[in-house]
Amino acid sequence: MNCGVRSAAICSACRVWVSALAALKIGELLLNRSLQPRKAKVYLVGAGPGDPDLLTVKAVRTLGLADVVLHDALVSAEVLALVSPRAQLMNVGKRCGRKSITQEEINDLLLRFSLSGEVVVRLKSGDPLIFGRAGEELDALRRADVEVEIVPGVTAALAAAASVQASLTDRRTADQLLVISAHREHGKDDPDWHSLVTSRTTVVVYMPGEYARVAEELYRAGLSTSTPCAVISRVSSTGEQRYQTTLGLLHRAPTLPSPCVLIVGETLAAAASPESRSLFLQDIPPERDTRQPSGSLPEF
């Protein structure tokens, strides 16, 4: 065998040896990693208002990594279908007026699963940081030194505004945006509408409850009874419904299926139908009338 052939054979053998050594090293690293305890981690993920197309790319990717998913009752079936089939699904929804799991029990589940090495996703409707009790869960996880990552979602206020094609901060009619929940726990004071609202405020009310009560408070705060209003129910879902009216006639609005969002503000006038715009020009005295209108709902 000449020197050239011998050198080529040696080089080839070296390459094989180096490749085998690299594969062995990689295998050793993977084995060591699998034997090490997994670091506790929880993802707080926003599921958006219901339409899976509104999920972020990161949210979809995180759902595919999960070992355990603790989800709200309002998370849609279409979104849950994106969860890894190997993951354990648990409904930990808290709905008003219904017996459900307590927040303390949810916190305990997050700790139990994460500290056992599972990748845990706390899947919340909308955005996890807006009326989602994320603060209480973050406190519990931080106290236990559990790593947390937050994946934002599309909150109902933004999805509702997109649905009715209204700019919440149109500079011609709005200087500020107020996002508030009308739902109050027992013993909590109602919001001080007078100090929060001006005629150039766009108000978005989550869980508005009794429209008449909210309308009366906003009227007393100084808003005109002709101020445009919109109620959007189950936004972005196939069952979405919308109703447009004014503050003076809001008490007559039909009670739409929850979850609902109420938008109040002059910015809605640009998105309203011609029929509704004529209402916005009238200053209607507020009435205490609980009758519900019949027929189909006026649409934007």
C-alpha positions as CSV (number, residue, x, y, z in Angstrom):
1,M,0.0,0.0,0.0
2,N,1.5,3.4,-1.0
3,C,1.7,6.3,1.4
4,G,-1.2,8.2,-0.2
5,V,-3.6,5.3,0.2
6,R,-2.4,4.6,3.7
7,S,-2.9,8.3,4.7
8,A,-6.4,8.3,3.3
9,A,-7.3,5.2,5.2
10,I,-6.0,6.6,8.5
11,C,-7.9,9.9,7.9
12,S,-11.1,7.9,7.2
13,A,-10.6,5.9,10.4
14,C,-10.0,9.0,12.4
15,R,-13.3,10.6,11.1
16,V,-15.2,7.5,12.1
17,W,-13.6,7.4,15.5
18,V,-14.3,11.1,16.1
19,S,-18.0,10.7,15.0
20,A,-18.4,7.7,17.3
21,L,-16.8,9.6,20.2
22,A,-19.1,12.6,19.5
23,A,-22.2,10.4,19.4
24,L,-21.1,8.8,22.7
25,K,-20.6,12.2,24.3
26,I,-24.0,13.4,23.1
27,G,-25.6,10.2,24.5
28,E,-23.9,10.7,27.8
29,L,-25.1,14.3,28.0
30,L,-28.7,13.3,27.2
31,L,-28.5,10.5,29.8
32,N,-27.2,12.9,32.5
33,R,-29.9,15.4,31.7
34,S,-32.6,12.8,31.9
35,L,-31.3,11.7,35.3
36,Q,-31.2,15.2,36.7
37,P,-34.4,16.5,38.4
38,R,-36.3,18.8,36.1
39,K,-36.5,22.4,37.3
40,A,-40.0,23.4,38.4
41,K,-41.6,25.8,35.9
42,V,-45.1,27.1,35.3
43,Y,-46.3,29.0,32.2
44,L,-49.2,31.4,32.6
45,V,-50.7,31.4,29.1
46,G,-53.4,33.7,27.6
47,A,-55.9,31.7,25.6
48,G,-57.5,34.7,24.1
49,P,-61.3,35.2,23.8
50,G,-62.0,31.9,22.1
51,D,-61.0,31.9,18.5
52,P,-57.8,29.7,18.2
53,D,-56.6,31.9,15.3
54,L,-56.1,34.7,17.9
55,L,-53.6,32.6,19.9
56,T,-50.0,33.8,19.8
57,V,-47.4,31.5,18.1
58,K,-45.7,31.2,21.5
59,A,-48.9,30.1,23.2
60,V,-49.5,27.3,20.7
61,R,-45.9,26.1,21.1
62,T,-46.1,26.2,24.8
63,L,-49.3,24.1,24.8
64,G,-47.4,21.5,22.8
65,L,-44.8,21.2,25.5
66,A,-47.1,20.9,28.5
67,D,-47.4,17.8,30.7
68,V,-50.3,19.3,32.7
69,V,-52.7,22.1,31.7
70,L,-54.9,23.7,34.3
71,H,-57.5,25.7,32.3
72,D,-60.3,28.1,32.9
73,A,-63.9,27.1,32.1
74,L,-64.1,29.8,29.5
75,V,-61.3,28.4,27.4
76,S,-62.8,27.2,24.1
77,A,-62.8,23.6,23.0
78,E,-60.9,24.7,19.8
79,V,-58.1,26.1,21.9
80,L,-58.0,23.0,24.1
81,A,-57.7,20.8,21.0
82,L,-54.2,22.3,20.5
83,V,-52.9,20.9,23.8
84,S,-50.5,18.0,23.5
85,P,-52.4,14.7,23.5
86,R,-50.1,13.3,26.2
87,A,-50.9,16.2,28.6
88,Q,-53.2,16.0,31.5
89,L,-56.1,18.4,31.2
90,M,-57.8,19.8,34.3
91,N,-60.8,22.3,34.3
92,V,-60.2,24.6,37.2
93,G,-62.7,27.2,36.1
94,K,-64.3,29.7,38.5
95,R,-67.7,30.9,37.3
96,C,-69.9,33.4,39.1
97,G,-72.7,31.8,41.0
98,R,-71.5,28.3,40.7
99,K,-69.6,26.1,43.2
100,S,-66.1,25.6,41.9
101,I,-62.5,25.0,43.0
102,T,-61.1,27.7,45.3
103,Q,-58.1,29.8,44.3
104,E,-56.1,28.2,47.1
105,E,-56.7,24.8,45.6
106,I,-55.6,26.0,42.2
107,N,-52.4,27.4,43.8
108,D,-51.8,24.0,45.5
109,L,-52.2,22.1,42.2
110,L,-49.7,24.5,40.4
111,L,-47.2,23.8,43.2
112,R,-47.8,20.1,43.4
113,F,-47.4,19.4,39.6
114,S,-44.5,21.9,39.0
115,L,-42.4,20.7,42.0
116,S,-42.8,17.1,40.8
117,G,-41.0,18.1,37.6
118,E,-43.9,18.5,35.3
119,V,-44.2,21.3,32.7
120,V,-47.3,23.1,33.9
121,V,-49.5,25.5,31.8
122,R,-52.0,27.6,33.6
123,L,-54.3,28.4,30.6
124,K,-56.4,31.5,31.2
125,S,-59.1,33.0,28.9
126,G,-58.1,36.4,27.4
127,D,-54.9,37.7,28.9
128,P,-53.6,36.1,32.1
129,L,-52.8,39.5,33.7
130,I,-56.2,41.2,33.1
131,F,-58.9,40.1,35.6
132,G,-57.3,36.6,35.7
133,R,-56.2,36.3,39.3
134,A,-52.6,35.9,38.1
135,G,-51.3,38.0,40.9
136,E,-52.3,35.5,43.6
137,E,-50.9,32.6,41.6
138,L,-47.6,34.4,41.0
139,D,-47.3,35.1,44.7
140,A,-47.7,31.4,45.5
141,L,-45.2,30.3,42.9
142,R,-42.6,32.9,43.9
143,R,-42.8,31.9,47.5
144,A,-42.0,28.3,46.5
145,D,-39.2,29.4,44.2
146,V,-40.9,28.1,41.1
147,E,-39.9,29.6,37.8
148,V,-42.7,31.4,36.0
149,E,-43.0,32.5,32.4
150,I,-46.0,34.6,31.2
151,V,-47.3,34.3,27.6
152,P,-49.7,37.2,26.9
153,G,-53.0,36.7,25.2
154,V,-55.6,38.8,23.4
155,T,-58.0,40.2,26.0
156,A,-61.7,40.5,25.4
157,A,-61.6,44.3,25.3
158,L,-59.4,44.3,22.3
159,A,-61.2,41.5,20.6
160,A,-64.6,43.2,21.1
161,A,-63.2,46.5,19.8
162,A,-61.9,44.7,16.7
163,S,-65.3,43.0,16.3
164,V,-67.2,46.3,16.1
165,Q,-64.3,48.0,14.3
166,A,-64.0,50.8,16.8
167,S,-60.7,52.5,17.8
168,L,-60.7,52.6,21.6
169,T,-58.3,55.5,21.6
170,D,-59.4,57.6,18.6
171,R,-57.6,60.9,19.3
172,R,-60.6,62.8,17.9
173,T,-62.9,61.5,20.6
174,A,-60.9,59.8,23.4
175,D,-58.0,60.8,25.6
176,Q,-58.0,57.8,27.9
177,L,-59.1,54.2,28.1
178,L,-60.6,52.8,31.3
179,V,-60.8,49.0,31.6
180,I,-62.8,47.9,34.7
181,S,-64.8,45.0,36.1
182,A,-68.3,45.6,37.4
183,H,-68.1,42.3,39.3
184,R,-67.4,43.0,43.0
185,E,-66.6,40.5,45.8
186,H,-68.7,40.8,48.9
187,G,-67.6,43.7,51.0
188,K,-65.7,45.5,48.1
189,D,-66.7,49.1,47.3
190,D,-68.0,50.0,43.9
191,P,-65.7,52.1,41.6
192,D,-65.7,55.8,42.0
193,W,-66.9,56.6,38.5
194,H,-66.9,60.4,39.1
195,S,-63.1,60.5,39.6
196,L,-62.4,58.0,36.7
197,V,-64.6,59.1,33.8
198,T,-64.8,62.1,31.5
199,S,-66.6,62.7,28.3
200,R,-63.4,61.8,26.4
201,T,-63.0,58.4,28.2
202,T,-63.6,55.1,26.5
203,V,-64.9,52.7,29.1
204,V,-64.7,49.0,28.8
205,V,-66.6,47.0,31.4
206,Y,-65.9,43.3,31.9
207,M,-68.7,41.3,33.5
208,P,-71.1,44.3,33.4
209,G,-73.9,42.4,35.2
210,E,-76.9,44.7,35.5
211,Y,-76.7,47.2,32.7
212,A,-79.0,49.6,34.4
213,R,-76.8,49.9,37.4
214,V,-73.7,50.6,35.3
215,A,-75.6,53.1,33.2
216,E,-76.8,55.0,36.2
217,E,-73.3,55.3,37.6
218,L,-71.9,56.5,34.4
219,Y,-74.7,59.0,33.9
220,R,-74.1,60.4,37.4
221,A,-70.4,60.6,36.6
222,G,-71.3,63.1,33.9
223,L,-71.6,61.2,30.7
224,S,-74.5,62.2,28.4
225,T,-77.4,59.8,27.9
226,S,-76.7,59.9,24.2
227,T,-73.2,58.4,24.7
228,P,-72.9,55.3,22.4
229,C,-72.7,51.9,24.0
230,A,-72.1,48.4,22.7
231,V,-72.6,45.0,24.4
232,I,-70.5,42.2,22.8
233,S,-71.3,38.6,24.0
234,R,-68.9,35.6,23.5
235,V,-66.6,37.7,21.3
236,S,-64.8,35.9,18.5
237,S,-66.8,32.7,18.9
238,T,-69.4,31.3,16.5
239,G,-72.0,32.4,19.1
240,E,-71.0,36.0,19.2
241,Q,-73.8,38.6,19.6
242,R,-73.6,42.4,19.5
243,Y,-76.1,45.0,20.6
244,Q,-75.7,48.7,20.1
245,T,-77.6,51.4,22.0
246,T,-77.0,54.6,24.1
247,L,-76.3,55.1,27.7
248,G,-79.9,56.4,28.3
249,L,-81.4,53.2,26.7
250,L,-78.8,50.8,28.0
251,H,-81.2,49.5,30.7
252,R,-83.4,48.1,27.9
253,A,-80.6,46.1,26.4
254,P,-81.2,42.3,26.3
255,T,-79.2,40.2,28.7
256,L,-76.8,38.4,26.4
257,P,-75.0,35.2,27.2
258,S,-71.9,35.6,29.2
259,P,-69.1,36.3,29.0
260,C,-69.9,39.9,27.9
261,V,-68.0,43.1,27.5
262,L,-69.6,46.5,27.5
263,I,-68.0,49.4,25.7
264,V,-69.1,53.0,26.3
265,G,-67.7,56.1,24.6
266,E,-68.0,58.6,21.8
267,T,-65.5,56.6,19.7
268,L,-68.2,54.0,19.0
269,A,-70.2,56.5,16.9
270,A,-67.9,56.1,13.9
271,A,-68.5,52.4,13.9
272,A,-72.2,52.5,14.4
273,S,-74.9,51.8,11.8
274,P,-76.8,54.8,10.4
275,E,-79.9,53.9,12.4
276,S,-77.9,54.0,15.7
277,R,-76.2,57.2,14.8
278,S,-79.5,59.0,15.0
279,L,-79.9,57.8,18.6
280,F,-76.5,59.3,19.5
281,L,-77.8,62.8,18.6
282,Q,-80.7,62.6,21.1
283,D,-80.2,63.3,24.8
284,I,-82.6,60.7,26.3
285,P,-83.6,61.1,29.9
286,P,-82.6,58.1,31.9
287,E,-85.4,55.7,32.9
288,R,-85.8,53.0,35.4
289,D,-87.2,50.5,33.0
290,T,-86.2,46.8,33.0
291,R,-88.3,45.7,30.0
292,Q,-86.4,43.8,27.4
293,P,-86.7,44.6,23.7
294,S,-88.1,41.9,21.4
295,G,-86.9,40.9,17.9
296,S,-83.4,40.6,16.4
297,L,-80.4,42.4,17.8
298,P,-79.2,45.6,16.1
299,E,-75.8,44.8,14.6
300,F,-72.8,46.9,13.8
